[in-house]
Amino acid sequence: MQHMIRFLTVPSAGHPRFTPPARYSKLAVQLVCCAILSVTWGCRPPQNHEDRVPGGSERHTSLSTTENERSVNQLPKVSPQVRSKSITNVPQNSAGQADTSPAGTARGSDSNHHLQATNTVVNPQLMSAAGIRKLGGKHITLYTDLPHQPSIDPLPSVFDAAVAEWCRYFQIDIQKTADWHLHGYLIQNKDRFITAGLFSDDLPPFLHGFQRGSEIWFYDQKSDYYRRHLMLHEGTHAFMNHFLGSGGPSWYSEGLAELLGTHHWEEARLALRHFPQHRDEVPYWGRIKIIREDMAHSGLRSLQQVVDTGARDYLKVNPYAWSWAVSAFLDGHPAYCHRFRALQNYVTDPLFSQHFLDSFQTDWNQLEEEWQLFILNLVYGYDIPREAVIFQPGKPLSKQPATVIVKTDRGWQSSGIRLETGVSYHLQATGRYQLANQLQPWWCEPNGVTIRYHQGKPLGILLGSIRPEGERTGLSQLAQSKIIGLQQTLTSQTAGTLYLRINDSAAELADNLGEVKVRIQRLTSSKTPTSGKLN
Ligand SMILES: [Zn+2]
């Protein structure tokens, strides 16, 4: 049975505007203003982690303790506005900032190097009297009041393994890290560290973790995973500040610390930049949950909004989740990862955010659109490469029907066909493909299977969307798909390229096998049914 479907366009009123050129101009003006202010006030280019909260380097607030997996079937609210203020993260270096120089670097070359590399003087007698023990590693000496445990004692090994990973990611010759050594303080009872002189008066209040020079402090956590995560997060800051000279603006610095703090540790092997596959893998991490709750409460944050997040906003935990999401998305996306990784070359540049905008200017619209899809469909195990949209502007269909192939193991794919305004098209889909391979293959046809639903529609069913070319506002049309199934008649209200995919979780594309053939025929006006026409 054929149905007439009208593809609705989203009104732009009240939705964020995605107009990089105009914003870009505004940014340029503001950057000039910032530069002028810098000259006026005699600010120097940053030497270290800029745009921090006054008086401190890294603070982390607590995360929720349990994941509350919720369906995100409903279309989200879109945030009402993009802030007019665009650059809040121009590198700056406030006076009195505790984290302004890589303390102790290259100040020691002998056996005293480790002690000289830190500001805190360790008194073994006081330490022992306070019940604090020392765990030694190549790149970190960890002081803790926690007892011997299988999850605590290997922490220096975890840190040492991370150094090699950081070197690889930031392309630092590992030979240069030979003398790099931190002191870390893993705290269960703060009073013990105060008594032992390992928690100095000038440390600002912090809830979870803090990094300054070649020292990191972090409180014990309720999960082994999140304790390691905090150590690696603060370690990433220390590494970037020391070897790159800065961490860059807050969104980037915290994003990379989150990206490189999110890890997998198993059988003494460490993998950084790990995209969690399941919530049980990362207890108390909670980033995905935070983003879902933020979206339900205040709508989707645009990329620009995340980049605009100022240092003071990082007194809450939510911006850490969004910064992680931006970094994980850009770093994991085949079209964007090289440009994202190149940003590390600009961390000491006051025009860092200008470089960011410059490098993504040509495809900013696509980037924001894919960002929307990523956030709207964010799940544990999200397969960023397979979900990467295959963009291609469509061409009008001649009188002859055309057949296009839809890969079942990919996200949205352009059909290469442009549907014209007010014209009806008949789509007929055929094919038999595999949706899963656990225990036994799940076979499926374009009308999907009804034993399992995804986002309110049968799993595996063929979906379609008409994506207008050119400037775009509001929510992506690809976030508003319609069912095609075995066959469908489409009449578009606006011209655009037909995109197709099957309905499946962004975490479960890899085990799909096969393809769908879709025959697309332009209907003449005499063949166009009139009953059921919605537009
Ligand atoms: Zn941080």
Boltz pocket constraint, residues with backbone or C-beta under 6 A from the ligand:
constraints:
  - pocket:
      binder: B
      contacts: [[A, 57], [A, 58], [A, 59], [A, 233], [A, 237], [A, 253], [A, 254], [A, 257]]
      max_distance: 6.0
